[in-house]
Amino acid sequence: MGMATQEAPQQDDGLDPVKVTILRHLGDAAQETAQDSNAAPWSLAKLSKRSCIPMSTLLRVLNEFESAGIVDLSTHEDGRSFAALNATGVDIFPTLFSTQ
């Protein structure tokens, strides 16, 4: 199986398309959580499946986002890991994708 190494043209904003995809899915998860108080953060497995990004790449990018202070990562006692935009991430999310 080949890795998804498409020679995608760099977007005008200079953002990495993989990071953009992950951020968009984290934004979707944040909206879902905001609309349903019973909704839990998305598991890394769900995020990987929804974004079609391999787990190793997803983990690397999520760790970068956590270091940047926009994502919270957590691991439950059963070993499942979860990711969610934190308050800062939710606040800046709209500015990252605005078309102003």
Residue, then its C-alpha position, 0 to 999 in steps of 0.5 A: m500500500g502506498m502512503a498518501t503522498q500526493e503532491a498537493p499544491q501548497q495552499d495560499d495560507g501555507l498550512d499543511p493539508v494534513k494539519v488542516t484536515i485534522l483541525r477540521h475534524l477536531g472542529d467537527a468534534a467540538q461542534e458535536t460536543a457543543q450541541d450534545s452535552n452527552a457527546a464525548p471527545w473523539s477517540l484517536a481511532k475515530l479521528s484517524k478513521r474519519s480523517c483518513i490519516p494514519m495513526s502515526t501521523l495523527l499522533r505526531v500532529l496531535n502532539e504538535f497541537e498539544s504543545a502549541g496549546i490548542v488540543d488536549l489529549s487524554t487516555h482513559e484507564d482502558g487504554r483508549s486515547f482521546a483528542a479535543l480542541n481545548a478552549t484556546g483551540v475552539d477560540i482560534f478555530p474560526t480564524l484559521f478557516s475564515t475567508q475574510 
